[in-house]
Amino acid sequence: MHRVRRSAFARSFLLPLALTVWLAACHKWVELESPQIALEEQADRPVQARDELRLLTEPEGISFEGNPFVISPDSVVLAKGESRVSVPTQSIARVEARKADAAGTVGLSAGVVVGLSLGLLLAAGAAIGAGWDD
């Protein structure tokens, strides 16, 4: 850690890049248990603490994504930006929540760091090789 504080490259580039990748975090859709139980659990939470949901309807097979703004016994109102959509609860066949994927985030972070390191090594090698030609 002491070397990171002394390295201008690490402070100005690597740490912000790693933080950006970590905060961007890979996400995946995870199917929740039965739709009724999943919606009841979401309704028990404050609006700000609810998960982003994907509701898949039956028999149409249409999916709706957004933050559950209102959850009532008859319908779920999803908000995405300024738009709102109401989905009848009896037509909901499956409920999925958007969750952080820690393994994907670690893999992406490692790939970015390895790729940047290889790029820097190749650039340094090319610069050294060009200096020997003179």
C-alpha positions in Angstrom: 0.0 0.0 0.0 2.9 2.3 0.7 4.0 2.1 -2.9 0.6 3.0 -4.2 0.7 6.3 -2.3 4.0 7.1 -3.8 3.1 6.1 -7.4 1.5 8.9 -9.4 0.4 6.4 -12.0 -1.4 4.3 -9.5 -3.0 7.3 -7.8 -4.1 9.0 -10.9 -5.0 6.1 -13.2 -5.1 2.6 -11.7 -7.0 3.4 -8.5 -9.8 5.4 -10.2 -10.1 2.8 -12.9 -10.4 0.0 -10.3 -13.0 2.0 -8.4 -15.0 2.7 -11.5 -15.0 -0.9 -12.5 -16.0 -2.0 -9.0 -18.8 0.6 -8.7 -20.1 -0.3 -12.2 -20.2 -3.9 -11.0 -21.5 -6.7 -13.2 -25.1 -7.5 -12.6 -27.2 -10.5 -13.4 -30.9 -11.3 -13.2 -31.7 -13.8 -10.4 -35.1 -15.6 -10.4 -36.9 -15.2 -7.1 -39.1 -17.8 -5.5 -42.8 -17.7 -6.3 -44.1 -14.4 -7.6 -46.5 -13.8 -4.7 -43.8 -14.3 -2.0 -41.3 -12.2 -3.9 -43.7 -9.3 -4.3 -44.7 -9.5 -0.7 -41.1 -9.3 0.4 -40.5 -6.3 -1.9 -43.7 -4.6 -0.5 -42.4 -5.0 3.0 -39.3 -2.9 2.2 -39.2 0.9 1.9 -39.4 2.0 -1.7 -35.7 3.1 -1.7 -34.5 -0.4 -0.6 -36.4 -2.4 -3.2 -34.6 -4.4 -5.8 -34.9 -3.6 -9.5 -37.3 -6.2 -10.9 -38.1 -7.9 -14.1 -41.6 -9.2 -14.3 -42.4 -11.9 -16.9 -46.1 -12.2 -17.8 -48.1 -15.2 -18.9 -49.4 -16.1 -21.5 -48.0 -13.2 -23.6 -44.4 -13.7 -22.5 -43.8 -10.0 -22.2 -41.2 -8.8 -19.7 -41.2 -5.5 -17.8 -38.2 -4.0 -16.0 -38.1 -1.3 -13.4 -38.2 -0.3 -9.7 -41.3 -1.4 -8.0 -42.9 1.9 -7.1 -46.3 0.6 -5.9 -47.1 -3.0 -5.0 -50.8 -3.8 -4.4 -52.7 -7.1 -4.4 -54.1 -6.2 -7.9 -51.0 -4.8 -9.7 -47.4 -3.7 -9.6 -46.3 -0.3 -10.8 -42.8 -0.3 -12.1 -40.9 2.9 -12.5 -38.0 3.4 -14.9 -36.9 7.0 -15.2 -40.0 9.1 -15.8 -42.1 6.3 -17.2 -44.4 4.1 -15.2 -46.1 0.8 -16.2 -48.7 -1.1 -14.3 -48.7 -5.0 -14.5 -51.6 -7.0 -13.2 -50.4 -9.4 -10.5 -52.5 -12.4 -11.8 -50.6 -12.3 -15.1 -47.1 -12.4 -13.5 -45.5 -15.8 -14.1 -42.0 -15.1 -12.9 -40.1 -12.4 -10.9 -36.4 -11.7 -11.3 -34.3 -9.3 -9.3 -31.1 -7.6 -10.5 -28.3 -8.6 -8.2 -24.6 -7.8 -8.2 -22.4 -10.5 -9.6 -19.2 -10.5 -7.5 -17.5 -13.2 -9.6 -18.2 -11.3 -12.8 -16.9 -8.0 -11.2 -13.7 -9.6 -10.0 -13.2 -11.2 -13.4 -13.7 -8.0 -15.2 -11.4 -6.1 -12.8 -8.7 -8.7 -13.2 -9.0 -8.6 -17.0 -8.8 -4.8 -17.1 -5.7 -4.8 -14.8 -4.0 -7.6 -16.8 -4.8 -6.0 -20.1 -3.5 -2.6 -19.0 -0.3 -4.2 -17.6 0.4 -6.1 -20.8 -0.2 -3.0 -22.8 2.2 -1.0 -20.7 4.8 -3.8 -20.9 4.5 -3.9 -24.6 4.7 -0.2 -24.9 7.8 -0.1 -22.7 9.4 -2.9 -24.7 8.7 -1.1 -28.0 10.2 2.1 -26.6 13.3 0.3 -25.4 13.6 -1.6 -28.7 13.3 1.7 -30.6 16.1 3.2 -28.5 18.5 0.3 -29.4 18.1 0.8 -33.1 19.8 4.2 -33.0 
